[in-house]
Amino acid sequence: MKTSTELKVKIFADGADKKTMLEMLKNPLIKGFTTNPTLMRKAGISDYATFARDVLTGIKDHPISFEVFADDFNEMERQAKEIASWGKNVYVKVPVTNTRREPALELIRRLSQQGIKLNVTALLALDQVRDVCSALHKNVPSYVSVFAGRIADTGRDPIPLMMAALEYLKPLEGAELIWASPRELLNIFQADEIGCHVITVTSDVLKKLSLVGKDLHEYSLETVAMFYEDAKSSGYSL
């Protein structure tokens, strides 16, 4: 199997804790960053713009995505332009639809034609990928985030869909496919194998990179020892 340094897929750290993000910045395997309102809320962030601008003082060269949070397309557009002004390495996350199931395609088309770098997010269906690709300007840098982990949560194999998505992206010189919401370290290697451009990974999954290539017999013994020590420490008896 490949080592982590042999991977071609780019690993983006997914999170909203400044300290953790700056620690990840030191890791040569990390090529970019993504956030979203849910992660920011969990991190206790109350001032969106202040947090983003603060993070950007430390992350200046790696691509980083910040998401609009309106549900009205006109307000989304205003927010997108504001976010895009924060830095040349900033990508604006725009959801594929609003909460009323209205596609964001016209907004995506307008922003992309204006040269705004987008990260179109929350895609799960292949027709969404097709439609988004038709709206993106072929030469403007963009990401198409397909939530492969959530697809897998429904009992579907995401790999055929991700491979088909890559075909839709081929005519777009500036677009890259993101394998979003991975559930386990194996997903990094699956994304790499099919030629996916980017995978977003949380710090919990990234911590498992030290296990890559680990001897399975040794790992088995460590597992047995863990069970034994936990039982011993708990003072169990029969």
Backbone as numpy.savetxt, mean C-alpha at the origin, in Angstrom:
# Nx Ny Nz CAx CAy CAz Cx Cy Cz
14.54 -20.23 -2.81 13.71 -19.04 -2.81 14.58 -17.79 -2.81
13.99 -16.68 -3.25 14.73 -15.42 -3.27 14.98 -14.90 -1.87
16.07 -14.17 -1.73 16.27 -13.42 -0.49 15.54 -12.09 -0.62
15.37 -11.39 0.49 14.64 -10.12 0.45 15.35 -9.09 -0.42
16.67 -9.17 -0.52 17.41 -8.20 -1.32 17.32 -8.50 -2.82
16.85 -9.68 -3.17 16.72 -10.05 -4.59 15.34 -9.73 -5.16
14.46 -9.25 -4.34 13.10 -8.94 -4.79 13.10 -7.75 -5.75
12.30 -7.85 -6.79 12.14 -6.73 -7.72 10.95 -5.86 -7.36
9.96 -6.44 -6.70 8.80 -5.65 -6.28 9.25 -4.61 -5.26
8.73 -3.41 -5.40 9.08 -2.34 -4.46 8.18 -2.42 -3.23
8.81 -2.33 -2.07 8.07 -2.41 -0.82 7.82 -1.00 -0.29
6.54 -0.67 -0.10 6.14 0.61 0.50 5.63 0.33 1.91
6.11 1.11 2.87 5.66 0.98 4.25 4.30 1.65 4.40
3.36 0.94 4.98 1.99 1.43 5.15 1.77 1.75 6.62
1.51 3.01 6.94 1.30 3.38 8.33 1.17 4.87 8.49
0.97 5.32 9.74 0.79 6.75 10.00 1.41 7.17 11.32
2.44 6.46 11.72 3.18 6.83 12.92 4.53 7.41 12.48
4.73 8.68 12.75 5.92 9.36 12.23 7.21 8.67 12.66
7.32 8.30 13.92 8.54 7.67 14.41 8.84 6.39 13.64
7.81 5.55 13.47 7.99 4.30 12.73 8.34 4.57 11.28
7.69 5.56 10.68 7.95 5.88 9.28 9.39 6.32 9.08
9.91 7.12 9.98 11.30 7.59 9.85 12.29 6.46 10.11
11.91 5.51 10.96 12.75 4.32 11.16 12.78 3.49 9.88
11.62 3.35 9.24 11.54 2.60 7.98 12.35 3.27 6.88
12.46 4.57 6.96 13.21 5.32 5.95 14.67 4.88 5.90
15.18 4.40 7.01 16.58 3.95 7.09 16.77 2.57 6.46
15.69 1.85 6.23 15.75 0.50 5.68 15.84 0.58 4.16
16.92 0.09 3.56 17.06 0.19 2.10 16.01 -0.58 1.32
15.31 -1.50 1.97 14.26 -2.24 1.28 13.01 -1.41 1.07
12.84 -0.35 1.86 11.64 0.48 1.78 11.83 1.54 0.70
10.97 1.50 -0.30 11.09 2.41 -1.44 10.04 3.51 -1.46
9.08 3.47 -0.53 8.04 4.48 -0.51 7.13 4.29 0.69
6.13 5.17 0.80 5.23 5.16 1.96 3.80 5.43 1.52
2.86 4.83 2.25 1.44 5.11 2.03 0.76 5.30 3.38
-0.28 6.11 3.37 -1.11 6.34 4.56 -2.56 6.31 4.12
-3.46 6.34 5.09 -4.87 6.54 4.78 -5.56 7.08 6.03
-6.76 7.64 5.91 -7.43 8.23 7.07 -7.64 7.26 8.22
-7.89 5.99 7.92 -8.10 5.00 8.97 -6.84 4.80 9.79
-5.70 4.66 9.12 -4.43 4.50 9.83 -4.11 5.74 10.65
-4.41 6.91 10.10 -4.14 8.15 10.81 -5.03 8.29 12.05
-6.27 7.87 11.92 -7.17 7.92 13.08 -6.67 6.98 14.18
-6.25 5.77 13.79 -5.73 4.81 14.76 -4.47 5.33 15.46
-3.70 6.14 14.73 -2.47 6.70 15.29 -2.74 7.93 16.17
-4.01 8.32 16.26 -4.38 9.45 17.11 -4.13 10.81 16.50
-4.01 10.87 15.18 -3.74 12.14 14.50 -5.04 12.94 14.39
-5.01 14.18 14.83 -6.21 15.03 14.78 -6.09 16.14 13.74
-4.89 16.55 13.42 -4.67 17.60 12.42 -3.98 16.99 11.20
-4.77 16.73 10.17 -4.31 16.01 8.98 -3.13 16.72 8.31
-3.31 17.98 7.97 -2.30 18.72 7.22 -1.02 18.90 8.02
-1.15 19.18 9.30 0.03 19.37 10.14 0.85 18.09 10.21
0.18 16.95 10.38 0.87 15.67 10.40 1.60 15.43 9.07
0.91 15.62 7.97 1.48 15.35 6.66 2.70 16.22 6.39
2.58 17.50 6.66 3.70 18.41 6.41 4.88 18.09 7.33
4.60 17.66 8.54 5.65 17.29 9.47 6.40 16.05 8.96
5.66 15.06 8.51 6.28 13.85 7.97 7.14 14.18 6.75
6.66 15.08 5.93 7.38 15.43 4.71 8.69 16.17 4.96
8.88 16.68 6.17 10.19 17.29 6.49 11.26 16.21 6.61
10.82 14.97 6.89 11.78 13.87 7.00 11.81 12.99 5.77
10.67 12.84 5.12 10.57 12.00 3.92 10.47 12.93 2.72
11.60 13.18 2.08 11.65 14.18 1.01 11.82 13.59 -0.38
12.37 12.39 -0.47 12.68 11.82 -1.77 11.85 10.59 -2.12
11.42 9.85 -1.12 10.61 8.66 -1.38 9.17 9.06 -1.71
8.51 8.36 -2.62 7.10 8.65 -2.88 6.26 8.35 -1.65
5.29 9.21 -1.39 4.41 9.04 -0.24 3.01 9.48 -0.63
2.02 8.70 -0.21 0.63 8.97 -0.60 -0.19 9.44 0.59
-0.96 10.52 0.37 -1.93 11.02 1.33 -3.29 11.06 0.65
-4.32 10.69 1.38 -5.64 10.50 0.76 -6.59 11.66 1.01
-7.39 11.97 0.00 -8.50 12.90 0.19 -9.52 12.23 1.11
-10.33 13.03 1.80 -11.28 12.42 2.72 -12.69 12.97 2.57
-12.94 13.69 1.48 -14.29 14.18 1.20 -15.10 13.10 0.48
-16.41 13.31 0.40 -17.28 12.38 -0.33 -17.90 13.04 -1.55
-17.72 14.34 -1.64 -18.21 15.13 -2.78 -17.04 15.36 -3.73
-17.25 15.14 -5.01 -16.14 15.18 -5.96 -15.52 16.56 -6.10
-16.31 17.62 -5.98 -15.74 18.96 -6.05 -14.80 19.22 -4.87
-15.21 18.77 -3.69 -14.36 18.94 -2.52 -13.15 18.00 -2.60
-13.35 16.82 -3.15 -12.21 15.92 -3.36 -11.16 16.60 -4.25
-11.63 17.25 -5.29 -10.72 17.91 -6.22 -9.94 19.03 -5.52
-10.65 19.81 -4.71 -9.97 20.88 -3.97 -8.92 20.30 -3.03
-9.28 19.26 -2.30 -8.35 18.63 -1.38 -7.16 18.02 -2.13
-7.43 17.40 -3.28 -6.36 16.77 -4.06 -5.32 17.80 -4.49
-5.77 18.94 -4.93 -4.83 19.99 -5.36 -4.02 20.53 -4.18
-4.67 20.64 -3.02 -3.97 21.09 -1.83 -2.89 20.07 -1.42
-3.27 18.80 -1.39 -2.32 17.74 -1.01 -1.16 17.68 -1.99
-1.46 17.79 -3.27 -0.41 17.71 -4.29 0.61 18.83 -4.15
0.19 19.95 -3.57 1.09 21.10 -3.43 2.12 20.92 -2.32
1.97 19.87 -1.51 2.84 19.69 -0.36 4.25 19.21 -0.73
4.41 18.62 -1.89 5.75 18.17 -2.26 5.76 17.41 -3.57
6.91 17.39 -4.24 7.04 16.70 -5.52 6.97 15.18 -5.37
7.23 14.68 -4.18 7.18 13.23 -3.95 5.81 12.77 -3.46
4.84 13.70 -3.43 3.51 13.38 -2.91 2.59 12.85 -4.00
1.94 11.73 -3.70 0.88 11.18 -4.54 -0.44 11.37 -3.80
-1.48 11.73 -4.55 -2.78 11.96 -3.94 -3.64 10.71 -4.08
-4.04 10.17 -2.94 -4.93 9.01 -2.96 -6.36 9.46 -3.22
-6.97 8.89 -4.24 -8.37 9.16 -4.57 -9.10 7.82 -4.63
-10.19 7.65 -3.89 -10.93 6.38 -3.94 -11.61 6.18 -5.28
-11.78 4.94 -5.66 -12.34 4.63 -6.97 -13.80 5.07 -7.09
-14.50 5.14 -5.96 -15.88 5.67 -5.93 -16.04 6.49 -4.65
-17.17 7.19 -4.56 -17.52 7.78 -3.27 -18.45 6.80 -2.55
-18.98 7.20 -1.39 -19.81 6.27 -0.61 -21.17 6.02 -1.25
-21.51 6.79 -2.28 -22.80 6.61 -2.97 -22.65 5.76 -4.23
-21.53 5.05 -4.33 -21.24 4.17 -5.48 -21.02 4.95 -6.77
-20.82 6.25 -6.69 -20.59 7.04 -7.90 -19.11 6.96 -8.27
-18.79 6.49 -9.46 -17.39 6.35 -9.87 -16.67 7.70 -9.88
-15.42 7.68 -9.50 -14.61 8.91 -9.46 -13.83 9.10 -10.76
-14.25 8.46 -11.82 -13.46 8.43 -13.05 -13.23 9.82 -13.66
-14.26 10.66 -13.68 -14.08 11.99 -14.27 -13.12 12.83 -13.44
-13.20 12.72 -12.14 -12.26 13.42 -11.27 -10.84 12.91 -11.50
-10.69 11.61 -11.59 -9.38 11.01 -11.84 -8.82 11.51 -13.17
-9.68 11.57 -14.19 -9.25 12.03 -15.51 -8.79 13.49 -15.46
-9.55 14.33 -14.80 -9.19 15.76 -14.72 -7.86 15.95 -13.98
-7.73 15.32 -12.85 -6.52 15.48 -12.05 -5.29 14.94 -12.78
-5.45 13.79 -13.40 -4.33 13.18 -14.10 -3.90 14.03 -15.29
-4.87 14.57 -16.01 -4.56 15.43 -17.16 -3.86 16.71 -16.74
-4.08 17.12 -15.49 -3.40 18.31 -14.96 -2.00 17.99 -14.43
-1.60 16.74 -14.55 -0.26 16.35 -14.12 -0.15 16.01 -12.65
-1.27 15.88 -11.95 -1.24 15.52 -10.53 -1.02 14.02 -10.40
-0.03 13.65 -9.60 0.29 12.24 -9.40 -0.73 11.61 -8.45
-1.38 10.57 -8.93 -2.47 9.95 -8.19 -2.11 8.55 -7.72
-2.78 8.17 -6.62 -2.79 6.79 -6.16 -4.27 6.45 -6.04
-4.81 5.83 -7.08 -6.24 5.50 -7.07 -6.41 4.25 -6.21
-7.27 4.36 -5.20 -7.27 3.35 -4.14 -8.63 2.67 -3.97
-8.60 1.57 -3.22 -9.79 0.79 -2.84 -10.40 0.03 -4.00
-9.60 -0.34 -4.99 -10.08 -1.17 -6.09 -10.06 -2.64 -5.67
-11.13 -3.37 -6.01 -11.18 -4.81 -5.74 -11.62 -5.62 -6.96
-12.30 -4.98 -7.88 -12.84 -5.68 -9.05 -12.06 -5.31 -10.31
-11.97 -6.26 -11.23 -11.17 -6.05 -12.43 -11.75 -4.97 -13.33
-13.08 -4.84 -13.38 -13.65 -3.78 -14.22 -13.30 -2.40 -13.67
-13.11 -2.30 -12.36 -12.64 -1.04 -11.79 -11.24 -0.70 -12.29
-10.38 -1.70 -12.35 -9.02 -1.50 -12.86 -9.07 -1.02 -14.31
-9.88 -1.69 -15.10 -10.02 -1.31 -16.53 -10.46 0.14 -16.67
-11.49 0.53 -15.92 -12.04 1.87 -16.05 -11.06 2.94 -15.54
-10.39 2.65 -14.45 -9.41 3.60 -13.92 -8.26 3.79 -14.91
-7.79 2.71 -15.48 -6.70 2.81 -16.46 -7.10 3.65 -17.67
-8.36 3.58 -18.04 -8.83 4.39 -19.18 -8.89 5.87 -18.83
-8.95 6.19 -17.52 -9.05 7.59 -17.09 -7.69 8.22 -16.83
-6.68 7.42 -16.56 -5.36 7.96 -16.22 -4.60 8.41 -17.47
-3.87 9.52 -17.36 -2.99 9.96 -18.44 -1.81 9.00 -18.51
-1.50 8.53 -19.69 -0.52 7.45 -19.81 0.89 7.86 -19.39
1.19 9.15 -19.42 2.55 9.58 -19.10 2.71 10.20 -17.72
1.63 10.37 -16.99 1.70 10.98 -15.66 1.88 9.87 -14.62
2.86 9.99 -13.75 3.08 8.96 -12.73 1.84 8.72 -11.89
1.52 7.45 -11.69 0.34 7.11 -10.90 0.47 5.69 -10.36
-0.31 5.43 -9.33 -0.41 4.09 -8.77 -1.87 3.65 -8.83
-2.07 2.37 -9.08 -3.40 1.78 -9.03 -3.36 0.74 -7.93
-4.06 1.02 -6.82 -4.00 0.16 -5.64 -5.16 -0.83 -5.62
-4.82 -2.09 -5.87 -5.82 -3.16 -5.82 -5.65 -3.90 -4.49
-6.73 -3.99 -3.73 -6.66 -4.55 -2.38 -6.71 -6.08 -2.43
-5.58 -6.66 -2.80 -5.49 -8.11 -2.97 -5.81 -8.86 -1.68
-5.40 -8.28 -0.54 -5.68 -8.93 0.73 -7.17 -9.02 1.01
-7.91 -8.00 0.67 -9.36 -8.02 0.89 -10.04 -8.95 -0.09
-9.48 -9.05 -1.29 -10.01 -10.04 -2.25 -9.85 -11.44 -1.66
-8.68 -11.72 -1.10 -8.42 -13.02 -0.49 -9.34 -13.27 0.69
-9.70 -12.22 1.41 -10.60 -12.36 2.56 -11.98 -12.89 2.15
-12.34 -12.73 0.87 -13.65 -13.19 0.40 -13.59 -14.63 -0.11
-12.42 -15.27 0.02 -12.27 -16.65 -0.45 -11.83 -16.75 -1.90
-11.53 -15.61 -2.52 -11.07 -15.60 -3.91 -9.55 -15.53 -3.97
-8.96 -16.18 -4.95 -7.52 -16.10 -5.18 -7.24 -14.78 -5.90
-6.47 -13.87 -5.30 -6.25 -12.57 -5.94 -5.24 -12.61 -7.08
-4.46 -13.67 -7.17 -3.36 -13.67 -8.13 -3.83 -13.56 -9.58
-4.84 -14.33 -10.03 -5.30 -14.16 -11.42 -5.79 -12.74 -11.70
-6.48 -12.13 -10.73 -6.96 -10.77 -10.93 -5.79 -9.79 -11.01
-4.79 -9.97 -10.16 -3.64 -9.07 -10.18 -2.87 -9.20 -11.49
-2.77 -10.41 -12.01 -2.09 -10.62 -13.29 -2.85 -9.95 -14.43
-4.17 -10.04 -14.38 -4.99 -9.38 -15.39 -4.88 -7.86 -15.27
-4.81 -7.38 -14.04 -4.66 -5.94 -13.82 -3.38 -5.42 -14.43
-2.31 -6.19 -14.31 -1.03 -5.79 -14.91 -1.16 -5.59 -16.42
-1.99 -6.40 -17.06 -2.19 -6.26 -18.51 -2.87 -4.94 -18.84
-3.83 -4.54 -18.02 -4.51 -3.26 -18.24 -3.56 -2.08 -18.07
-2.57 -2.23 -17.21 -1.64 -1.13 -16.94 -0.54 -1.00 -18.01
-0.34 -2.01 -18.82 0.78 -2.00 -19.76 0.83 -0.78 -20.68
-0.30 -0.29 -21.21 -0.22 0.89 -22.10 0.12 2.18 -21.36
0.04 2.18 -20.04 0.28 3.39 -19.26 1.73 3.43 -18.80
2.52 4.25 -19.44 3.95 4.29 -19.13 4.24 4.77 -17.71
3.35 5.61 -17.19 3.61 6.18 -15.87 2.94 5.45 -14.72
2.16 4.41 -15.01 1.36 3.77 -13.97 2.02 2.51 -13.43
1.82 2.28 -12.13 2.33 1.07 -11.48 1.22 0.46 -10.64
1.20 -0.86 -10.60 0.20 -1.59 -9.85 0.69 -1.83 -8.43
-0.17 -1.50 -7.45 0.13 -1.77 -6.04 -0.70 -2.95 -5.56
-0.01 -3.94 -4.98 -0.67 -5.03 -4.25 -0.91 -4.48 -2.85
-2.16 -4.10 -2.57 -2.48 -3.46 -1.30 -3.09 -4.44 -0.32
-3.04 -4.10 0.94 -3.60 -4.85 2.07 -3.12 -6.30 2.14
-1.82 -6.54 2.03 -1.34 -7.92 2.17 -1.61 -8.44 3.57
-1.73 -9.76 3.68 -2.05 -10.38 4.96 -0.87 -11.11 5.58
0.13 -11.45 4.77 1.26 -12.22 5.28 2.49 -11.95 4.43
3.65 -12.33 4.96 4.91 -12.08 4.27 4.95 -12.75 2.90
4.34 -13.92 2.79 4.32 -14.64 1.53 3.79 -13.78 0.39
2.88 -12.87 0.70 2.30 -12.02 -0.35 3.36 -11.20 -1.06
4.44 -10.82 -0.36 5.51 -10.06 -1.00 6.13 -10.89 -2.12
6.36 -12.16 -1.86 6.98 -13.04 -2.85 6.00 -13.37 -3.98
4.71 -13.46 -3.65 3.70 -13.68 -4.69 3.62 -12.47 -5.61
3.63 -11.29 -5.03 3.58 -10.07 -5.84 4.82 -9.96 -6.73
5.96 -10.31 -6.18 7.21 -10.27 -6.94 7.17 -11.26 -8.10
6.65 -12.44 -7.86 6.64 -13.50 -8.87 5.81 -13.14 -10.09
4.69 -12.43 -9.89 3.84 -12.09 -11.04 4.25 -10.77 -11.70
5.25 -10.09 -11.12 5.71 -8.84 -11.72 4.98 -7.61 -11.27
4.27 -7.71 -10.13 3.61 -6.53 -9.58 4.67 -5.48 -9.22
4.37 -4.22 -9.44 5.37 -3.18 -9.26 5.65 -2.85 -7.80
4.57 -2.79 -6.99 4.67 -2.30 -5.61 3.79 -3.15 -4.71
4.22 -3.32 -3.46 3.35 -3.90 -2.44 3.45 -3.03 -1.19
2.30 -2.72 -0.61 2.29 -1.95 0.64 2.30 -2.92 1.80
3.14 -2.65 2.79 3.33 -3.60 3.88 3.35 -2.85 5.22
2.61 -3.37 6.19 2.62 -2.77 7.52 3.87 -3.19 8.28
4.16 -2.48 9.35 5.36 -2.77 10.13 5.31 -4.17 10.74
4.12 -4.65 11.08 4.00 -5.99 11.66 4.47 -7.07 10.68
4.13 -6.91 9.41 4.56 -7.88 8.41 6.04 -7.70 8.10
6.49 -6.45 8.04 7.90 -6.19 7.73 8.83 -6.80 8.77
8.37 -6.89 10.01 9.20 -7.48 11.06 9.53 -8.95 10.77
8.71 -9.58 9.94 8.91 -11.00 9.63 9.96 -11.23 8.54
10.50 -10.14 7.97 11.50 -10.31 6.92 12.72 -11.08 7.41
13.00 -11.01 8.71 14.15 -11.75 9.26 13.95 -13.26 9.18
12.71 -13.70 8.96 12.41 -15.12 8.88 12.63 -15.70 7.48
12.85 -14.84 6.50 12.98 -15.31 5.11 14.13 -16.30 4.99
13.80 -17.49 4.50 14.81 -18.52 4.30 15.19 -19.29 5.56
14.52 -19.04 6.64 14.85 -19.69 7.91 14.69 -21.20 7.80
15.59 -21.95 8.43 15.52 -23.41 8.43 14.22 -23.84 9.14
13.43 -24.67 8.48 12.12 -25.02 9.00 12.20 -25.95 10.21
13.22 -26.82 10.25 13.40 -27.67 11.41 13.75 -26.83 12.65
14.60 -25.83 12.44 14.97 -24.95 13.55 13.75 -24.15 14.02
12.95 -23.70 13.07 11.75 -22.94 13.40 10.75 -23.83 14.16
10.68 -25.09 13.76 9.82 -26.05 14.45 10.25 -26.22 15.90
11.56 -26.36 16.10 12.08 -26.52 17.46 11.79 -25.29 18.32
11.95 -24.10 17.73 11.65 -22.87 18.47 10.18 -22.80 18.86
9.32 -23.31 18.00 7.89 -23.31 18.29 7.57 -24.25 19.45
8.18 -25.44 19.42 8.00 -26.40 20.52 8.48 -25.80 21.83
9.64 -25.14 21.78 10.21 -24.53 22.98 9.32 -23.43 23.52
8.70 -22.67 22.62 7.78 -21.61 23.04 6.60 -22.18 23.79
5.99 -23.26 23.25 4.86 -23.88 23.92 5.27 -24.40 25.30
6.44 -25.03 25.35 6.91 -25.60 26.62 7.14 -24.51 27.67
7.84 -23.45 27.27 8.16 -22.39 28.21 6.90 -21.67 28.70
5.93 -21.47 27.80 4.70 -20.79 28.20 3.90 -21.65 29.17
3.86 -22.96 28.93 3.16 -23.85 29.85 3.84 -23.89 31.20
5.19 -23.94 31.17 5.98 -23.97 32.40 5.78 -22.68 33.20
5.82 -21.53 32.50 5.68 -20.24 33.16 4.29 -20.07 33.77
3.30 -20.72 33.19 1.94 -20.60 33.68 1.67 -21.54 34.85
2.62 -22.47 35.12 2.47 -23.38 36.25 1.39 -24.42 36.06
1.14 -24.79 34.80 0.09 -25.77 34.53 0.47 -27.14 35.10
-0.54 -27.89 35.55 -0.32 -29.27 36.02 -1.58 -30.08 35.75
-1.39 -31.37 35.63 -2.51 -32.29 35.40 -2.47 -33.40 36.43
